[in-house]
């Protein structure tokens, strides 16, 4: 039995949740600014993802991932992209 860390559907579900958060966060930021709690949560998630850049570069080092891909995927998905990419669940 595979561990949950190697389950592609698990990581894709987390990525889908993040895409929904980005959509709602951006919408509420545009319509209400940071007065809306979802916009605040989105901003916090974005800051955390930016702090993950060094970890992401280390995780996919030697896997042939371009730096732009690493930055964009980490900014959008954070660890739900680079952890499975490091484990070989996603083709990096």
N, CA, C and O atoms as a printed pandas DataFrame, in Angstrom:
     atom_number atom_name residue_name chain_id  residue_number  x_coord  y_coord  z_coord
0              1         N          UNK        A               1    0.843   -1.189    0.000
1              2        CA          UNK        A               1    0.000    0.000    0.000
2              3         C          UNK        A               1    0.881    1.242    0.000
3              4         O          UNK        A               1    1.809    1.354    0.801
4              5         N          UNK        A               2    0.589    2.160   -0.890
5              6        CA          UNK        A               2    1.355    3.398   -0.974
6              7         C          UNK        A               2    0.989    4.325    0.172
7              8         O          UNK        A               2   -0.135    4.311    0.675
8              9         N          UNK        A               3    1.969    5.133    0.573
9             10        CA          UNK        A               3    1.678    6.131    1.600
10            11         C          UNK        A               3    0.915    7.284    0.958
11            12         O          UNK        A               3    0.911    7.446   -0.262
12            13         N          UNK        A               4    0.281    8.067    1.796
13            14        CA          UNK        A               4   -0.491    9.197    1.273
14            15         C          UNK        A               4    0.426   10.207    0.587
15            16         O          UNK        A               4   -0.011   10.927   -0.311
16            17         N          UNK        A               5    1.688   10.267    0.999
17            18        CA          UNK        A               5    2.639   11.203    0.390
18            19         C          UNK        A               5    2.965   10.819   -1.050
19            20         O          UNK        A               5    3.479   11.645   -1.804
20            21         N          UNK        A               6    2.679    9.602   -1.439
21            22        CA          UNK        A               6    2.917    9.156   -2.806
22            23         C          UNK        A               6    1.630    9.032   -3.621
23            24         O          UNK        A               6    1.645    8.512   -4.736
24            25         N          UNK        A               7    0.523    9.507   -3.064
25            26        CA          UNK        A               7   -0.770    9.411   -3.724
26            27         C          UNK        A               7   -1.011   10.668   -4.568
27            28         O          UNK        A               7   -1.203   11.759   -4.032
28            29         N          UNK        A               8   -0.998   10.502   -5.861
29            30        CA          UNK        A               8   -1.150   11.634   -6.792
30            31         C          UNK        A               8   -2.487   12.354   -6.593
31            32         O          UNK        A               8   -2.536   13.583   -6.642
32            33         N          UNK        A               9   -3.550   11.616   -6.373
33            34        CA          UNK        A               9   -4.870   12.236   -6.187
34            35         C          UNK        A               9   -4.903   13.127   -4.950
35            36         O          UNK        A               9   -5.539   14.181   -4.962
36            37         N          UNK        A              10   -4.229   12.714   -3.892
37            38        CA          UNK        A              10   -4.154   13.523   -2.679
38            39         C          UNK        A              10   -3.544   14.889   -2.978
39            40         O          UNK        A              10   -4.098   15.919   -2.594
40            41         N          UNK        A              11   -2.404   14.894   -3.663
41            42        CA          UNK        A              11   -1.718   16.152   -3.978
42            43         C          UNK        A              11   -2.524   16.989   -4.956
43            44         O          UNK        A              11   -2.560   18.212   -4.826
44            45         N          UNK        A              12   -3.173   16.364   -5.932
45            46        CA          UNK        A              12   -3.998   17.108   -6.874
46            47         C          UNK        A              12   -5.204   17.745   -6.179
47            48         O          UNK        A              12   -5.613   18.852   -6.529
48            49         N          UNK        A              13   -5.770   17.044   -5.197
49            50        CA          UNK        A              13   -6.887   17.610   -4.434
50            51         C          UNK        A              13   -6.429   18.839   -3.646
51            52         O          UNK        A              13   -7.133   19.847   -3.601
52            53         N          UNK        A              14   -5.257   18.754   -3.031
53            54        CA          UNK        A              14   -4.722   19.915   -2.312
54            55         C          UNK        A              14   -4.461   21.078   -3.269
55            56         O          UNK        A              14   -4.730   22.233   -2.937
56            57         N          UNK        A              15   -3.938   20.771   -4.451
57            58        CA          UNK        A              15   -3.695   21.825   -5.441
58            59         C          UNK        A              15   -5.006   22.457   -5.901
59            60         O          UNK        A              15   -5.064   23.668   -6.114
60            61         N          UNK        A              16   -6.049   21.660   -6.054
61            62        CA          UNK        A              16   -7.354   22.201   -6.444
62            63         C          UNK        A              16   -7.895   23.136   -5.371
63            64         O          UNK        A              16   -8.466   24.180   -5.684
64            65         N          UNK        A              17   -7.715   22.763   -4.107
65            66        CA          UNK        A              17   -8.150   23.621   -3.000
66            67         C          UNK        A              17   -7.394   24.951   -3.039
67            68         O          UNK        A              17   -7.979   26.010   -2.813
68            69         N          UNK        A              18   -6.107   24.889   -3.325
69            70        CA          UNK        A              18   -5.328   26.122   -3.414
70            71         C          UNK        A              18   -5.787   26.996   -4.571
71            72         O          UNK        A              18   -5.832   28.219   -4.438
72            73         N          UNK        A              19   -6.127   26.393   -5.697
73            74        CA          UNK        A              19   -6.633   27.187   -6.821
74            75         C          UNK        A              19   -7.937   27.891   -6.452
75            76         O          UNK        A              19   -8.154   29.039   -6.839
76            77         N          UNK        A              20   -8.798   27.215   -5.712
77            78        CA          UNK        A              20  -10.042   27.832   -5.254
78            79         C          UNK        A              20   -9.728   28.983   -4.309
79            80         O          UNK        A              20  -10.328   30.053   -4.416
80            81         N          UNK        A              21   -8.792   28.776   -3.383
81            82        CA          UNK        A              21   -8.398   29.846   -2.462
82            83         C          UNK        A              21   -7.853   31.047   -3.225
83            84         O          UNK        A              21   -8.183   32.189   -2.906
84            85         N          UNK        A              22   -7.017   30.793   -4.234
85            86        CA          UNK        A              22   -6.492   31.898   -5.040
86            87         C          UNK        A              22   -7.628   32.655   -5.726
87            88         O          UNK        A              22   -7.626   33.886   -5.749
88            89         N          UNK        A              23   -8.582   31.941   -6.275
89            90        CA          UNK        A              23   -9.704   32.587   -6.950
90            91         C          UNK        A              23  -10.520   33.459   -6.009
91            92         O          UNK        A              23  -10.787   34.624   -6.304
92            93         N          UNK        A              24  -10.917   32.885   -4.866
93            94        CA          UNK        A              24  -11.690   33.648   -3.902
94            95         C          UNK        A              24  -10.859   34.769   -3.283
95            96         O          UNK        A              24  -11.357   35.878   -3.090
96            97         N          UNK        A              25   -9.604   34.486   -2.973
97            98        CA          UNK        A              25   -8.739   35.504   -2.370
98            99         C          UNK        A              25   -8.561   36.699   -3.278
99           100         O          UNK        A              25   -8.664   37.843   -2.835
100          101         N          UNK        A              26   -8.297   36.444   -4.535
101          102        CA          UNK        A              26   -8.126   37.532   -5.494
102          103         C          UNK        A              26   -9.430   38.305   -5.677
103          104         O          UNK        A              26   -9.430   39.535   -5.729
104          105         N          UNK        A              27  -10.531   37.579   -5.773
105          106        CA          UNK        A              27  -11.835   38.238   -5.922
106          107         C          UNK        A              27  -12.117   39.168   -4.734
107          108         O          UNK        A              27  -12.458   40.336   -4.920
108          109         N          UNK        A              28  -11.972   38.642   -3.520
109          110        CA          UNK        A              28  -12.278   39.453   -2.342
110          111         C          UNK        A              28  -11.270   40.584   -2.146
111          112         O          UNK        A              28  -11.619   41.639   -1.618
112          113         N          UNK        A              29  -10.027   40.371   -2.567
113          114        CA          UNK        A              29   -9.058   41.460   -2.499
114          115         C          UNK        A              29   -9.455   42.596   -3.445
115          116         O          UNK        A              29   -9.388   43.769   -3.077
116          117         N          UNK        A              30   -9.868   42.243   -4.659
117          118        CA          UNK        A              30  -10.254   43.265   -5.641
118          119         C          UNK        A              30  -11.528   43.990   -5.195
119          120         O          UNK        A              30  -11.644   45.203   -5.368
120          121         N          UNK        A              31  -12.478   43.253   -4.624
121          122        CA          UNK        A              31  -13.765   43.869   -4.272
122          123         C          UNK        A              31  -13.763   44.538   -2.903
123          124         O          UNK        A              31  -14.456   45.537   -2.712
124          125         N          UNK        A              32  -13.002   44.013   -1.947
125          126        CA          UNK        A              32  -13.076   44.550   -0.581
126          127         C          UNK        A              32  -11.715   44.880    0.020
127          128         O          UNK        A              32  -11.642   45.361    1.151
128          129         N          UNK        A              33  -10.652   44.632   -0.709
129          130        CA          UNK        A              33   -9.326   44.857   -0.139
130          131         C          UNK        A              33   -9.044   43.844    0.958
131          132         O          UNK        A              33   -9.635   42.765    0.996
132          133         N          UNK        A              34   -8.142   44.206    1.836
133          134        CA          UNK        A              34   -7.793   43.273    2.909
134          135         C          UNK        A              34   -8.768   43.339    4.077
135          136         O          UNK        A              34   -8.497   42.778    5.139
136          137         N          UNK        A              35   -9.892   44.013    3.898
137          138        CA          UNK        A              35  -10.913   44.042    4.941
138          139         C          UNK        A              35  -11.618   42.687    5.058
139          140         O          UNK        A              35  -12.154   42.352    6.114
140          141         N          UNK        A              36  -11.615   41.925    3.986
141          142        CA          UNK        A              36  -12.285   40.618    3.996
142          143         C          UNK        A              36  -11.316   39.556    4.523
143          144         O          UNK        A              36  -10.154   39.528    4.118
144          145         N          UNK        A              37  -11.785   38.678    5.425
145          146        CA          UNK        A              37  -10.891   37.669    6.002
146          147         C          UNK        A              37  -10.306   36.687    4.984
147          148         O          UNK        A              37   -9.193   36.199    5.175
148          149         N          UNK        A              38  -11.034   36.392    3.912
149          150        CA          UNK        A              38  -10.502   35.481    2.894
150          151         C          UNK        A              38   -9.328   36.137    2.176
151          152         O          UNK        A              38   -8.352   35.464    1.845
152          153         N          UNK        A              39   -9.412   37.432    1.934
153          154        CA          UNK        A              39   -8.310   38.155    1.303
154          155         C          UNK        A              39   -7.088   38.158    2.217
155          156         O          UNK        A              39   -5.957   38.043    1.743
156          157         N          UNK        A              40   -7.309   38.289    3.519
157          158        CA          UNK        A              40   -6.197   38.236    4.482
158          159         C          UNK        A              40   -5.558   36.858    4.484
159          160         O          UNK        A              40   -4.333   36.743    4.466
160          161         N          UNK        A              41   -6.376   35.811    4.505
161          162        CA          UNK        A              41   -5.862   34.442    4.471
162          163         C          UNK        A              41   -5.065   34.212    3.199
163          164         O          UNK        A              41   -3.992   33.609    3.241
164          165         N          UNK        A              42   -5.575   34.682    2.072
165          166        CA          UNK        A              42   -4.876   34.538    0.790
166          167         C          UNK        A              42   -3.518   35.225    0.830
167          168         O          UNK        A              42   -2.528   34.669    0.355
168          169         N          UNK        A              43   -3.463   36.427    1.393
169          170        CA          UNK        A              43   -2.197   37.151    1.487
170          171         C          UNK        A              43   -1.204   36.400    2.359
171          172         O          UNK        A              43   -0.016   36.360    2.038
172          173         N          UNK        A              44   -1.656   35.810    3.442
173          174        CA          UNK        A              44   -0.781   35.038    4.315
174          175         C          UNK        A              44   -0.246   33.814    3.583
175          176         O          UNK        A              44    0.941   33.502    3.670
176          177         N          UNK        A              45   -1.124   33.121    2.863
177          178        CA          UNK        A              45   -0.698   31.945    2.087
178          179         C          UNK        A              45    0.339   32.346    1.040
179          180         O          UNK        A              45    1.323   31.634    0.840
180          181         N          UNK        A              46    0.129   33.474    0.374
181          182        CA          UNK        A              46    1.087   33.940   -0.631
182          183         C          UNK        A              46    2.452   34.241    0.003
183          184         O          UNK        A              46    3.489   33.916   -0.575
184          185         N          UNK        A              47    2.449   34.854    1.174
185          186        CA          UNK        A              47    3.724   35.142    1.851
186          187         C          UNK        A              47    4.437   33.852    2.258
187          188         O          UNK        A              47    5.656   33.741    2.128
188          189         N          UNK        A              48    3.675   32.889    2.746
189          190        CA          UNK        A              48    4.278   31.608    3.120
190          191         C          UNK        A              48    4.877   30.933    1.889
191          192         O          UNK        A              48    5.975   30.380    1.958
192          193         N          UNK        A              49    4.171   30.974    0.774
193          194        CA          UNK        A              49    4.689   30.370   -0.457
194          195         C          UNK        A              49    5.983   31.040   -0.895
195          196         O          UNK        A              49    6.894   30.364   -1.373
196          197         N          UNK        A              50    6.079   32.354   -0.740
197          198        CA          UNK        A              50    7.321   33.040   -1.099
198          199         C          UNK        A              50    8.480   32.612   -0.202
199          200         O          UNK        A              50    9.623   32.529   -0.652
200          201         N          UNK        A              51    8.182   32.345    1.056
201          202        CA          UNK        A              51    9.220   31.875    1.967
202          203         C          UNK        A              51    9.681   30.457    1.634
203          204         O          UNK        A              51   10.751   30.034    2.073
204          205         N          UNK        A              52    8.888   29.728    0.870
205          206        CA          UNK        A              52    9.227   28.356    0.490
206          207         C          UNK        A              52   10.180   28.270   -0.702
207          208         O          UNK        A              52   10.656   27.178   -1.011
208          209         N          UNK        A              53   10.476   29.375   -1.380
209          210        CA          UNK        A              53   11.331   29.332   -2.567
210          211         C          UNK        A              53   12.639   28.581   -2.339
211          212         O          UNK        A              53   12.973   27.704   -3.135
212          213         N          UNK        A              54   13.397   28.893   -1.278
213          214        CA          UNK        A              54   14.657   28.158   -1.096
214          215         C          UNK        A              54   14.451   26.649   -0.939
215          216         O          UNK        A              54   15.212   25.854   -1.491
216          217         N          UNK        A              55   13.429   26.263   -0.191
217          218        CA          UNK        A              55   13.147   24.837   -0.004
218          219         C          UNK        A              55   12.764   24.174   -1.321
219          220         O          UNK        A              55   13.164   23.042   -1.596
220          221         N          UNK        A              56   11.990   24.883   -2.129
221          222        CA          UNK        A              56   11.567   24.329   -3.416
222          223         C          UNK        A              56   12.764   24.116   -4.335
223          224         O          UNK        A              56   12.864   23.080   -4.993
224          225         N          UNK        A              57   13.675   25.092   -4.384
225          226        CA          UNK        A              57   14.853   24.943   -5.237
226          227         C          UNK        A              57   15.718   23.768   -4.786
227          228         O          UNK        A              57   16.262   23.039   -5.616
228          229         N          UNK        A              58   15.843   23.590   -3.497
229          230        CA          UNK        A              58   16.614   22.453   -2.971
230          231         C          UNK        A              58   15.900   21.142   -3.301
231          232         O          UNK        A              58   16.538   20.162   -3.684
232          233         N          UNK        A              59   14.562   21.129   -3.151
233          234        CA          UNK        A              59   13.789   19.901   -3.363
234          235         C          UNK        A              59   13.869   19.393   -4.795
235          236         O          UNK        A              59   13.923   18.183   -5.013
236          237         N          UNK        A              60   13.877   20.289   -5.772
237          238        CA          UNK        A              60   13.855   19.849   -7.169
238          239         C          UNK        A              60   15.229   19.954   -7.831
239          240         O          UNK        A              60   15.359   19.782   -9.043
240          241         N          UNK        A              61   16.233   20.232   -7.035
241          242        CA          UNK        A              61   17.593   20.321   -7.574
242          243         C          UNK        A              61   17.979   18.998   -8.240
243          244         O          UNK        A              61   17.784   17.926   -7.668
244          245         N          UNK        A              62   18.518   19.085   -9.429
245          246        CA          UNK        A              62   18.944   17.897  -10.151
246          247         C          UNK        A              62   17.837   17.194  -10.909
247          248         O          UNK        A              62   18.075   16.152  -11.519
248          249         N          UNK        A              63   16.624   17.745  -10.883
249          250        CA          UNK        A              63   15.498   17.110  -11.582
250          251         C          UNK        A              63   15.194   17.796  -12.913
251          252         O          UNK        A              63   14.231   17.433  -13.588
252          253         N          UNK        A              64   16.003   18.777  -13.294
253          254        CA          UNK        A              64   15.825   19.435  -14.581
254          255         C          UNK        A              64   14.683   20.432  -14.632
255          256         O          UNK        A              64   14.159   20.718  -15.709
256          257         N          UNK        A              65   14.291   20.964  -13.485
257          258        CA          UNK        A              65   13.199   21.930  -13.438
258          259         C          UNK        A              65   13.786   23.327  -13.627
259          260         O          UNK        A              65   14.755   23.696  -12.963
260          261         N          UNK        A              66   13.200   24.088  -14.525
261          262        CA          UNK        A              66   13.667   25.455  -14.759
262          263         C          UNK        A              66   13.304   26.333  -13.569
263          264         O          UNK        A              66   12.335   26.072  -12.857
264          265         N          UNK        A              67   14.104   27.382  -13.366
265          266        CA          UNK        A              67   13.881   28.233  -12.202
266          267         C          UNK        A              67   12.533   28.952  -12.274
267          268         O          UNK        A              67   11.891   29.152  -11.243
268          269         N          UNK        A              68   12.098   29.340  -13.460
269          270        CA          UNK        A              68   10.801   30.009  -13.602
270          271         C          UNK        A              68    9.647   29.098  -13.228
271          272         O          UNK        A              68    8.683   29.529  -12.594
272          273         N          UNK        A              69    9.750   27.837  -13.623
273          274        CA          UNK        A              69    8.724   26.857  -13.262
274          275         C          UNK        A              69    8.681   26.671  -11.752
275          276         O          UNK        A              69    7.609   26.612  -11.151
276          277         N          UNK        A              70    9.858   26.580  -11.151
277          278        CA          UNK        A              70    9.919   26.412   -9.698
278          279         C          UNK        A              70    9.288   27.592   -8.982
279          280         O          UNK        A              70    8.527   27.409   -8.032
280          281         N          UNK        A              71    9.597   28.798   -9.430
281          282        CA          UNK        A              71    9.043   29.989   -8.776
282          283         C          UNK        A              71    7.523   30.049   -8.948
283          284         O          UNK        A              71    6.795   30.248   -7.975
284          285         N          UNK        A              72    7.048   29.881  -10.170
285          286        CA          UNK        A              72    5.608   29.999  -10.406
286          287         C          UNK        A              72    4.817   28.888   -9.713
287          288         O          UNK        A              72    3.786   29.152   -9.095
288          289         N          UNK        A              73    5.294   27.655   -9.815
289          290        CA          UNK        A              73    4.577   26.541   -9.190
290          291         C          UNK        A              73    4.583   26.670   -7.672
291          292         O          UNK        A              73    3.592   26.347   -7.016
292          293         N          UNK        A              74    5.692   27.138   -7.112
293          294        CA          UNK        A              74    5.763   27.318   -5.663
294          295         C          UNK        A              74    4.890   28.477   -5.230
295          296         O          UNK        A              74    4.235   28.399   -4.191
296          297         N          UNK        A              75    4.866   29.544   -6.000
297          298        CA          UNK        A              75    4.026   30.685   -5.656
298          299         C          UNK        A              75    2.553   30.302   -5.676
299          300         O          UNK        A              75    1.786   30.743   -4.820
300          301         N          UNK        A              76    2.155   29.494   -6.635
301          302        CA          UNK        A              76    0.751   29.099   -6.747
302          303         C          UNK        A              76    0.393   27.966   -5.789
303          304         O          UNK        A              76   -0.627   28.029   -5.102
304          305         N          UNK        A              77    1.235   26.924   -5.742
305          306        CA          UNK        A              77    0.883   25.716   -4.996
306          307         C          UNK        A              77    1.694   25.480   -3.728
307          308         O          UNK        A              77    1.261   24.716   -2.865
308          309         N          UNK        A              78    2.846   26.108   -3.590
309          310        CA          UNK        A              78    3.666   25.904   -2.400
310          311         C          UNK        A              78    4.163   24.474   -2.280
311          312         O          UNK        A              78    4.515   23.834   -3.271
312          313         N          UNK        A              79    4.183   23.986   -1.044
313          314        CA          UNK        A              79    4.739   22.652   -0.814
314          315         C          UNK        A              79    3.928   21.549   -1.475
315          316         O          UNK        A              79    4.428   20.439   -1.658
316          317         N          UNK        A              80    2.665   21.843   -1.841
317          318        CA          UNK        A              80    1.871   20.807   -2.500
318          319         C          UNK        A              80    2.326   20.576   -3.930
319          320         O          UNK        A              80    1.826   19.673   -4.601
320          321         N          UNK        A              81    3.265   21.377   -4.399
321          322        CA          UNK        A              81    3.916   21.117   -5.689
322          323         C          UNK        A              81    5.295   20.524   -5.495
323          324         O          UNK        A              81    5.607   19.493   -6.091
324          325         N          UNK        A              82    6.133   21.147   -4.676
325          326        CA          UNK        A              82    7.523   20.695   -4.637
326          327         C          UNK        A              82    7.743   19.424   -3.839
327          328         O          UNK        A              82    8.698   18.699   -4.115
328          329         N          UNK        A              83    6.903   19.127   -2.868
329          330        CA          UNK        A              83    7.074   17.848   -2.153
330          331         C          UNK        A              83    6.790   16.667   -3.084
331          332         O          UNK        A              83    7.619   15.760   -3.164
332          333         N          UNK        A              84    5.651   16.637   -3.793
333          334        CA          UNK        A              84    5.445   15.518   -4.707
334          335         C          UNK        A              84    6.412   15.514   -5.876
335          336         O          UNK        A              84    6.744   14.449   -6.396
336          337         N          UNK        A              85    6.875   16.699   -6.303
337          338        CA          UNK        A              85    7.877   16.729   -7.381
338          339         C          UNK        A              85    9.176   16.095   -6.910
339          340         O          UNK        A              85    9.822   15.369   -7.665
340          341         N          UNK        A              86    9.556   16.359   -5.684
341          342        CA          UNK        A              86   10.773   15.761   -5.120
342          343         C          UNK        A              86   10.618   14.255   -4.986
343          344         O          UNK        A              86   11.570   13.510   -5.217
344          345         N          UNK        A              87    9.434   13.803   -4.617
345          346        CA          UNK        A              87    9.191   12.374   -4.416
346          347         C          UNK        A              87    8.939   11.634   -5.730
347          348         O          UNK        A              87    8.857   10.406   -5.741
348          349         N          UNK        A              88    8.814   12.371   -6.838
349          350        CA          UNK        A              88    8.573   11.737   -8.126
350          351         C          UNK        A              88    7.107   11.475   -8.419
351          352         O          UNK        A              88    6.783   10.813   -9.405
352          353         N          UNK        A              89    6.210   11.991   -7.570
353          354        CA          UNK        A              89    4.784   11.819   -7.810
354          355         C          UNK        A              89    4.351   12.654   -9.007
355          356         O          UNK        A              89    3.574   12.194   -9.844
356          357         N          UNK        A              90    4.855   13.886   -9.085
357          358        CA          UNK        A              90    4.645   14.755  -10.242
358          359         C          UNK        A              90    5.928   14.741  -11.054
359          360         O          UNK        A              90    7.026   14.710  -10.499
360          361         N          UNK        A              91    5.785   14.763  -12.349
361          362        CA          UNK        A              91    6.971   14.869  -13.200
362          363         C          UNK        A              91    7.416   16.315  -13.155
363          364         O          UNK        A              91    6.694   17.221  -13.572
364          365         N          UNK        A              92    8.589   16.512  -12.653
365          366        CA          UNK        A              92    9.095   17.881  -12.466
366          367         C          UNK        A              92    9.595   18.460  -13.770
367          368         O          UNK        A              92   10.056   19.601  -13.803
